[in-house]
Amino acid sequence: MSNQSLATRAVRGAFWTGGGLGVHLIVTLIFFRILNLEDMGYFIWAQRVLVMFQMVGVLGLNDALIKYQDASRIHVSSAFWACLFVGVALFFGFIASEWLLIIWWGRTPNIAAFFDIAKPMALIIPLASVSGIVKAILARELRFQSIAISEMAAALIAAIVGIGLLFGGWGIKSAVWNAITREIALLGGLWIAAAWMPSLSFSWAKLKALLPFGFNVSGANLLNNINNNLDKVYFVPVLLGPVAAGLYAFAYQYTMVPLNRASVVLTRVVFPAFSVVQRNNQTLRRGYTRTITAIALLSWPALIGGFIYGREILLFVKGEEMLSALNPLRLLILAGMLKAVGTVVGSVFLAKGKANWSFRWTLVNLIVFVPALYWGVRYGIDGIAAVLSAAAVLFLVVTQILVNRLIVLRMIDYLKSFVGPLLTTLWVAAALVAVRSLTDLGPVESLLVGVVVGSIAYAIAVRLFAWAFVMRFWRDFRGQ
């Protein structure tokens, strides 16, 4: 590992750390096909709420440990014990919140159904709080393959448990235990890979050195998460009901969730790599533009395929009852194309020590976003998805201007990064529109033909418009 270039380690890390996502999406698709939309709506609702608790539990100390490369063993141990304490406290706080809500609103069917699913899943809060610290130990050493193996193993173990319980008649509880098992297995795998145990000592002084950066990161991440999940935590499930929540959850799960997960993966890989060269703007600019080009080249053609074949996808999943999610699905795909290339912005801010920039912008964004969602909810899940799409445009423009200022990147050079991906996407879109209009097939057959034609068109387009970039990417992966 020590003989590999930074580019090689970053490229290999981006490849290895994304391995478990496919398993997770396939298992979730199976749950959506078999379980009813109302139960899945409550399940996704619980997941989104608990993610916020997890983000508070880690206190941003995982990113602080990566940022401060000279952090000692006592820094790491102090961060571990602090996160464990906060995670356990949040677990009991979440359990107690059921009684507070009952006192406030009464024991409504929505509250009862939500907590029936969410209470067992609350075990994830302390597990995720401490796994973030163990993961940071591996990320500091750029051991992304070890992280990826842990995540893939956890996803496979959880899939076996979840699918086994599903076919054993456990219903929505199978999805719940799939989520819990994945977190337990992930923590165990990370701990084995890190071969690390916290010392019993705790230094408040060492912890205080990490907390300012950690609080800025944690605050920005939490506000950003609230910003990204207000629709799924409050506006859709509470104001529109669990069935609408299930429809919207599917549209979001297969558009924005892969991108959000990819953002976590990229931050985990790119942030440590950028931190190493944080004082060299030229290297940072090169790494940033190459990263966003790779993201666009990989994600845009796939997303445009989902846009064109959205109807067939929904019919394949659950039939006519899913077609109400068609417009939200397509709107979120358009938003996803913008958000995909904005995922690296946070890593630049963190590497440059500007976590407060993320925090302040996210706060402003939240102030604008809440009234917009109140307007959008009048038009159902279509209106909510339209607000998200508009917000994605605003977020990309403002944050890119900040990044350009931070690493002295010209806007024209930024836009040039997308020439190859844009031409590739247009080529794939033209091929898919042509084959879809010339054939009259059922949903499954149409999707199969679309995948084959789209793959061939993508390969040709890459050869025509982005071959030099792909070959450079391949050389970096091989360490040449």
N, C-alpha and C positions, 0 to 999 in steps of 0.2 A: 504493500500500500504506500509506503513512504517514497517509492520510486515513481509513482504515478503523478502526472501533472494534475494541477487543480481542475483543469477542464475535464480530464478523464474521470476524476473522482466525482465531479458534479454531474456529468452526463450519465455515468453508470449509476450514481445514486438516484437520479430522476427515474431511470429505468427500473431499478430494483424496488424502490419504495412504493411504486404504484401497483404491485402485484396482487394485493388482496382486494382491490376495488371491484374487479370483475366478479369475483366470487360473491361479494356482498350484494351487488346489483342483481345477479341471477337469483340468489336466494330471496331477495325482496320481491322480485318479479313473481316468483312462485307463490309467495304469501298473497300478493295482490290478486293473482288468478284464482286462488282457492278460497281465501277468506273474504268476508263481505266488506264492502267499502266503509261502512260505519265503524266497524272494529278497527280497520286499518287507519281510519281517520283519527280515532282516539290514540292509537299506538304512535303514529307519527307526531301527533300533538305532544304526547308525553316525551318522546325523544327530543323534540326541539326545546321543551322547557328544561329538561335535565342537562342538555348541552350548556345552557347558561350557567347552571350551578357548577358544572365541571370547570368552566373557564374561570370562575371566581376561585375555585379550590386550588388551582395551580399557581395563582397569584402572579403570573408572568415570570416566575422565577426560573422556569425552564429556558426561556429566551434570554434572561439575564445571565445565566450560566454560560450560554453559547456566546453571548456578546463579549463577556469579560473572560478572555482566553487564559488569563493568569489566575483564575479562581482556584482556590486550594481545595483539598479534601474536606476541610472543616466547613468551607462555604457550601459544598454540595450536601453534606450531612445536615447542616442547619436548615437548608432549603427543604430537604426531605421531611424532616420532623415538623417543620412549619406547615407544609402542604398536607401532611397526614392529619395533623390536628384540625386544620381548617376544613378538610374534606369530611372528617367524621362529624364535625359540628354542623356542616351544611346538610349532611345526611339526616341528622335528627331534626334540623330545622325544617327540612322539606316534609318529613313525616308529620311534624306538628302543624304545618301549614294547612293540612286538610281540615283540622278543627277550627282554625281561624276563618277559613272560607265558609265553613258550615255556619259559624256564628254570624258572619257578615251577610251571606246570601241564603242560608238555609241549605238543607241537604237535597239539592236538586239532582235529577237523574244524570245530568252532564258531569257534575262534580263527582258523584259516586262512581260512574263508569270510568272517568279519567283516573281517579286514584286507585281503582281496582287494578288498572294496568300499570300506573306509574310507581306505586309504592315498592313493588319488588325491584323495579328497574333503578330505584334510587341507590341501590348497592353500587351502581356504576360510579357515583360521585367520588367516594374516597379512593376507589381503585384508579380512576382516571387521574386524580390529583397527584398520586405518587408515581404513576407510570410516566407522567410527563417529565419528572426529574430523572428517572432512569433512562428515558429516551434521550434526554439532553446530554447525558454522559456519553452515549454512543455517537450522537450528532457532533459533539465537540471534536471527536476523533475521526469524523467523516466516515463512520462505519455504517453507511446507509444499507448495505446489503444485509447486515445483521438485523437492522430494524425491519427491513422488508421480509426477511424469512420469518421473523416473529409475527408480523402482521398476516402473512399468508397462512402460516400454521394456525393462528388464532381464527382466521376467517373459515378455514376448512373444518376445524374442530367445531366451531359454532354452527356451521352449515349442517354437519352430521347430527348435532343435537337438535337444532331447530327443525330440520326436515323430518327427522325421526319422530319428534313429538307431534308434528303436524299430521303425519299419516297415522299416528297413534291416537288421534282424536282430541288433542289438547286445544285446538282452536287458536285463538289469539295468544294464549299463554305460550305457544310454541315460538312465536315471534319475540315475546318478552324474554324467554330463556335463551334464545339465540343471541340477543343483545348482551345479556349478562355473561353468558359463557365466553363470548368474544372478548370482553374486557378482562375477565379473569385469565384466559389463555394468553392474551397479549402481555399482561403484566408479568406472568410467569416466564414467557419467552424472552422478554426484554431483560429480565433479571438474570436469567441464565446466560444470555449473550454478553451482558455487561460484566459478569463475574464480580459484582460489587455488593458490599454490605455497608450500610450507614454506620458510622461510629456512634457511640452512645453520648458523645459530647455535643453540646449545642452552644453556639456563640451568637449572642444577640448583636454584637458589633459586626460580625461577618454578614449576618443576615441583613442588617441595616444598609450595608454597602450595596447589596443587590436590590433592595426594595424600591428605591426611587425609579430605576429603569423598569423593574418588574411591574410596579403599579401603573406606570404609563402604558406599558404594553397590555397589561391585563385590562385596564380601563378602556383602551382603544378597542381591544378584541371584544370585550363585553358589549360596549356600545354598538360596535359593528355587528355583533351577533344579534343584539336586540333589533337593530335596524333591519337585518336580513330576515328576522323571524317574527316580527310583529304580525305579519300576515298570517303565519301558521300557528302562532301562539294565541292570538286574540281575535283578529278581524274575521278570519274565515271560520274557525271552529266555534267561536262564541256567538258571532253575529249572523253567520250563515248556516251553522249546524254541522253535525258530524258527517253527513253524506257529502255535502259540498267540500268538507275538509278532506275526505277520502279522495274525491276527484282531483282536487287541487294538489293534494299530497303526491298523487301519481305524476301529474304534470311536472311538479317541482322535483320529484325524486329522480326522474330520468332526464332532466335538463340541468338544473342548477346544482343538485347534490354532487354529481360527478365532478363538476367544476370546483365546488367548494372543497371536496376531498382532494382534488388535484392541487388546489391552492395550499392546503395543509402540507401535502407532499412536497410541493415546490418550495414553500417557505422553509421546510425542514432541511432541504438540500441546498437551496440557493442562498439562504441567509448565512449559514456557516461559511459557505464559499465566498460570498461577498464580504463577510466580516474580515476574512484574511487579507483582502485587497482594498479595504475600506478607504485608505488614504490615496489610492491611485485611481483617479477619475477616468483615465483613458481605459484602463482594464475593466473598470466597472461599466463604462458605456458599452464596451464590446460585449461583455458578458450579458448585460441587460438586453441589448438589441438582438443578440443571438437567441436568448431565451424566449423572448416574445415571438420571434419568428418561428421557432420550433413549436410553441404552443398553438399559434394560429394555423400552422401547416398541419398539425395533428387534429385539432378540434374543429375548425371551421367546416371542412368537407363533411365530417360525420354529422355535425349539427344541421347543415343544410339538407342532408339526406333525411334527417328526422323531421325537418320542416315540410319537405315535399311529401313524405310518406306518413305524416301524422295520423291521418284517418285510418290507414291500414294498421298502424301500430296499436291504436286504441281498440279497433275491432278484434285484433288478435288477442289482446289481453283479456277483455271481458265482454265484448259484444257491444250492442247498441247503447247500453246504459253508460258506457264510457265516453260517448261522443260529445257530451257536454263539456268535456275537458279539452276539446280540439283547439279552440281559440286560445285558451290559456297556455296550452302546450306550445303552440307556435309563437306566441308572444314571448314566452320564457326562453325559447330557443334563440330568438333574436337578441334578447337581453344577455343570454349566455355567451353569444359570440363576442359581445363587448366585454363582459366580465372576465372571460377567459384570458384575454390579453392584459387585463388589469391586475391579475393575481400576483405579479412580481413586484408591484409597487411597494407593498408593505415590507418586503425583504430589503429594498433599497433604503427605505426610511429607517428600519431597524439597524442595518449595517452602518449607516451614517450617524447613528445615535439620535435620530429624530423621531423617537416614538411619540413624543408630544404632538408632532404634526398630525400623525394618524388620529390621535385622540381628539384633537380640536376639530379636524375636518369631519370626523364621524359624528361628533356632537352637533355640528351645524347641519349635517345631512339628516340627522334624526329629527331635528326641529322642523325641517322642511317635509320630511317623509310622513310624519304622523298625520298632519292635515290632509295630505294627498291621499293617504289610505282611507280616511273618513269619506273623502269624495268618491274614491274608487269602489268602496264596498256597496254603494247604491246600485252599482251595475253588476253585482255578483262577482264570481271568480274571474270573469273577463275583465272587469274594471280593476281588480287587484293586480292581475298580471300586466295590464297596461301601465299602471303606476310603477311597477318594478322595472319595466322596460325603459320608461322615461328616466327613472332614477339611475339606471345603468349608464345611460348617455352622460348625464350630469357628473356622475362619479368619475367616469373615465377621463373626461375632459379636464376637470379640476385637478385630479391627482396626477395626471400626466404633466400638466404645467408645473406642478411642484417638483416632480422628479427631474424634469428638464433643467430646472433651476438648480437643483441639488447636485447633479452630476455633469452640468454644463453640456447638455444634449440639445442639439438643434431640432426643432419640430420636423423639418424636412428629412433629417436623418432617421427620425422615429418613423415617419410615414413610409420611407423607403423599405423599412423592415417588412412591410406587409405586401409588397408587390408580388412576390412569388406565391405566398399563401392565397392572396385574393384571386389571382389568375387560376390557380389550382381549384379553388372553390367554385368559381364560375364555370369552369370546364366540367366539373363533376355535376353541378346543378343542371347544366344544359343536357348532359347525357341522361340524367334521371328523369327530367321532365319529358324528354323525347320518348324514352322507353315506357314511361307510365301512360302517356297519351296514346301510344300505339298498341297497348295490350289491355285486355279486359279479363283480369284474373281475380281469384279470391284473395283475401288478406294475406294468408300464409304464402301462397305462390307468388303474389306480387312482391312481398317483402324479400323472398329468396332471390327473385330476379333482380330486384333493386340492389341487394347486397352484392351480387355477382357483377352487375354492370357498373355499379358505383366503384367497386374495388378495381376493376380494369381501367375505368376512366381515371381514377386517382393515380394509379401506377403510371399511366401515360402522361398525365399532367405533371407529376413530380419530375419525370424524366425531361419534360420540355421546359419547365419553369423554375425548378428548384433543385436540380441535380447537384450543382456545386455545393449548395448548402448541406444537402443530405449526405454527400460524401465526406464533407468536413466533420459533420456530426458523427458519422460512422468511424472515422479515423480517431476522433476523440474517445469514442466508446472503446475502441480496441487499444487505446493508449499509444497510438502512433504519433 
